[in-house]
Amino acid sequence: MNIDEIFDFTSFTIDREPHIVLKPEVCSGCDVRGCVNCCPARCYTWSEAEQKMTFVHDGCLECGTCYVVCQRNAFSRWQYPRGGFGVAYRMT
Amino acid sequence: MSKQFQAIVVGAGPAGSSAALAMARAGLDVALVERGTFPGEKNMFGGLLHRMTSIEEIFPDFWTKAPLERHIAKKGTTFMTGDASFHVQHETVNFDHTPYNGYTVFRPRFDRWLAEEAVKAGATLINRSTVEDVILKDGRVTGVTIAGRKGELKAPVVIAADGVLSFTALKAGLRQPKFSADQMAVGVKALFDMSREMIDDRFGLVRDQGFANEYVGCTGGVRGGGFLYTNYDTVSVGIVVHISSLRNSGKTPYDLLNAFLEQPQFAKLLSGGRLAEYSAHVIPEGGYTMIPELFGNGILVAGDAAALCNATGVNLEGINLASHSGILAAKTVIEAHERNDFSSKTLKRYKERLDLSWVMKDLKGFKNAPKMLHIDRIYNEYPELVCSMMEHIYRIDGTPKTSIPKLIMREVQQKIGLKNAVSDLMTAWRAL
């Protein structure tokens, strides 16, 4: 299976505002970066060139893995999306 | 503007809706607050709903009422390596008649049904509402606020059933601000469309029979396992991995899932299936030792929010514990209304009820299971040992055979080490 396709099979109602916001200075000083490999939705990307972590909230499955794996409290905000927004499972 | 209720339940999952249902049936004015556009929209799990004895007390014909998929008549365990597998299976007619031992379900359907039953009993379901904070007055929880909305919901008691990360319990000061990645797992799941006939033929099922299979050794050495559950015309497959072990491995959950799906013996089972949905969620797997404070002044915690999940490695139970804890929380709230006392003095009865129930007895009884599941050899060396031993036993190649006891000793020494094997056996014995 081409694993890239798997992410297209989940539905979302995307809010303008992200529900998770990082503290860039904390992520820049982190050498573990468990969020990058543990996130099941590929929401976290580390740029070696810019020494910067990026979080994209669009495909977030609201699973909670990043909240658990981050040991540095790198979130200036970690909330669930506002009511009615975010992931919308049909069956699962 | 604030709206007054006799109880507020945060989260319309199995714990929350069970609690709301029981309280509404007792005549209480209950608000059931859900952040999805409908209950179940945000919820995922592997797919196996164990028997719900607490719900059967309310609906004796539960299996005719609830939107269930197949009942589980057949259970298997497979030890797997990259190119081999060894399978054991149990099937009995005793699991093929009512009351069934378990079912496959879809959460967006099942959770919605249970919440609607609470509504039928008189509860007020408030969808599209993410609880932002708890309202504290003189050290007592007296309501909640909703993100992006003015006003508040007020009640003398709140039940936090808002799932594994429970921000409601956090804000009420009942759970630790930090989770340990050692006590948490993440499950990722892919749903495959497949015709009903194909599923019946492939897995040897008739009528509404279902098959549940667990896999060990399919997670690239990361602590965890795989699963396959049959629905009517879809198959749920996925893996559950411990977050600390996943982090240390540097691997991603979807690549591990993909490797599992491509294992030759497993791939056959899914051939012809069409991917339908992908989902993921964290599971509290720390067991008895990670349970937070279960009550405070004006608040109770139930379900995953209370880490009531029993992962023994044999069964992975959650929803049945969640539902039962919700019912016991409801009983305690009903009692608190009779006494008109919502302090922790009355609400501590919830913990006493839980302690006396099978929920805590099971969690206590299996409190060493998480330790066993931290033996990394389970996920690589043991499946390899089993598969390689079977290959030696079955192989015909014109050389003299090794006696089976000799073979076992040789393989154990080579792959595990005798000392490790004895120590693992002791750990497993204590855990189970």
Interface residues (C-beta under 8 A of the other chain):
Chain A: M1 I3 E5 I6 F7 F9 T10 T13 V32 G34 N37 C38 C39 P40 A41 R42 L61 E62 C63 G64 T65 Y67 V68 V69 Q71 N73 Q79 Y80 P81 R82 G83 G84 G86 V87 A88 Y89 R90 M91 T92
Chain B: R35 G36 T37 G40 E41 K42 N43 M44 F106 R107 P108 R109 N127 R128 S129 T130 E132 I146 A147 G148 V164 L165 F167 K178 F179 A181 M184 V186 V188 K189 A190 L191 T234 S236 I243 L246 R247 S249 G250 K251 T252 P253 Y254 D255 L257 N258 L261 E262 L275 A276 E277 Y278 S279 A280 H281 V282
